[in-house]
């Protein structure tokens, strides 16, 4: 009978290594990003924060081509990770 445990362990270790490396690259000195890097995204941040506590809105004119669900996802991540100096 073929033992399938060793390839599964190897796949798990490689996957874990890729996730750790990606996390390191993404979050390394995250707070050092310039504050004005994404000025065009500031309106998205304000809209997402304005949706907090309001009843669900299917459409808002401030969405500028994005579905309102996109802004609820942004709001979810603000609540999950908090607001940093990058998106204040």
TIVOKE-753574 format. One record per residue (C-alpha): x, y, z; residue in one letter. Coordinates in Angstrom, 3 decimals, decimal comma. Layout:
# residues N
+----------+----------+----------+--------+
:       xx :       yy :       zz : residu :
+----------+----------+----------+--------+
:        X :        Y :        Z :      a :
...
+----------+----------+----------+--------+
***
This chain:
# residues 88
+----------+----------+----------+--------+
:       xx :       yy :       zz : residu :
+----------+----------+----------+--------+
:    0,000 :    0,000 :    0,000 :      x :
:    1,270 :    3,463 :   -0,933 :      x :
:    2,105 :    5,810 :    1,937 :      x :
:    0,614 :    9,248 :    1,157 :      x :
:    1,647 :   10,960 :    4,402 :      x :
:    5,161 :   12,078 :    3,412 :      x :
:    4,108 :   14,033 :    0,271 :      x :
:    1,324 :   15,670 :    2,275 :      x :
:    3,788 :   16,742 :    4,972 :      x :
:    6,147 :   18,140 :    2,345 :      x :
:    3,304 :   20,058 :    0,678 :      x :
:    2,219 :   21,462 :    4,043 :      x :
:    5,752 :   22,588 :    4,906 :      x :
:    6,213 :   24,263 :    1,508 :      x :
:    2,833 :   25,974 :    1,787 :      x :
:    3,649 :   27,216 :    5,276 :      x :
:    7,001 :   28,511 :    4,057 :      x :
:    5,366 :   30,437 :    1,208 :      x :
:    2,772 :   31,973 :    3,553 :      x :
:    5,454 :   33,030 :    6,044 :      x :
:    7,622 :   34,534 :    3,324 :      x :
:    4,658 :   36,403 :    1,825 :      x :
:    3,663 :   37,725 :    5,258 :      x :
:    7,179 :   38,912 :    5,883 :      x :
:    7,323 :   40,728 :    2,551 :      x :
:    3,898 :   42,324 :    2,996 :      x :
:    4,142 :   43,429 :    6,619 :      x :
:    7,851 :   44,265 :    6,870 :      x :
:    8,031 :   47,966 :    7,747 :      x :
:    4,375 :   48,476 :    6,829 :      x :
:    4,182 :   51,566 :    9,028 :      x :
:    7,037 :   53,183 :    7,107 :      x :
:    4,916 :   53,722 :    3,987 :      x :
:    4,514 :   57,420 :    3,198 :      x :
:    1,273 :   58,851 :    4,522 :      x :
:    0,208 :   60,531 :    1,256 :      x :
:    0,939 :   57,550 :   -0,964 :      x :
:   -2,664 :   56,827 :   -1,908 :      x :
:   -4,483 :   60,158 :   -1,990 :      x :
:   -7,039 :   58,829 :   -4,476 :      x :
:   -8,053 :   56,147 :   -1,975 :      x :
:   -8,863 :   58,620 :    0,795 :      x :
:  -12,436 :   59,019 :   -0,451 :      x :
:  -12,860 :   55,237 :   -0,326 :      x :
:  -11,688 :   55,222 :    3,282 :      x :
:  -14,105 :   57,983 :    4,279 :      x :
:  -17,018 :   56,258 :    2,549 :      x :
:  -16,225 :   52,929 :    4,215 :      x :
:  -15,993 :   54,556 :    7,636 :      x :
:  -19,264 :   56,450 :    7,034 :      x :
:  -21,050 :   53,146 :    6,382 :      x :
:  -20,212 :   51,974 :    9,907 :      x :
:  -23,344 :   51,756 :   12,008 :      x :
:  -25,649 :   52,694 :    9,136 :      x :
:  -28,209 :   50,260 :    7,730 :      x :
:  -27,162 :   48,360 :    4,606 :      x :
:  -27,074 :   50,561 :    1,524 :      x :
:  -27,153 :   48,826 :   -1,869 :      x :
:  -25,942 :   51,880 :   -3,791 :      x :
:  -24,338 :   55,179 :   -2,934 :      x :
:  -23,338 :   57,874 :   -5,442 :      x :
:  -19,957 :   58,294 :   -3,744 :      x :
:  -18,989 :   54,738 :   -4,756 :      x :
:  -17,620 :   55,984 :   -8,122 :      x :
:  -18,054 :   52,765 :  -10,037 :      x :
:  -17,415 :   50,305 :   -7,220 :      x :
:  -20,098 :   48,138 :   -5,689 :      x :
:  -21,058 :   49,198 :   -2,187 :      x :
:  -20,178 :   45,701 :   -0,988 :      x :
:  -16,539 :   46,614 :   -1,759 :      x :
:  -16,710 :   49,356 :    0,866 :      x :
:  -18,268 :   47,009 :    3,407 :      x :
:  -15,309 :   44,663 :    2,856 :      x :
:  -12,937 :   47,588 :    3,454 :      x :
:  -14,869 :   48,454 :    6,618 :      x :
:  -14,607 :   44,824 :    7,776 :      x :
:  -10,826 :   44,943 :    7,456 :      x :
:  -10,699 :   48,271 :    9,300 :      x :
:  -12,570 :   46,642 :   12,160 :      x :
:  -10,393 :   43,528 :   11,978 :      x :
:   -6,968 :   45,192 :   11,813 :      x :
:   -7,758 :   48,697 :   13,016 :      x :
:   -7,017 :   51,983 :   11,336 :      x :
:   -3,313 :   52,702 :   10,899 :      x :
:   -1,514 :   55,913 :   10,034 :      x :
:   -1,541 :   54,767 :    6,416 :      x :
:   -5,315 :   54,902 :    6,145 :      x :
:   -6,191 :   57,562 :    8,692 :      x :
+----------+----------+----------+--------+
***
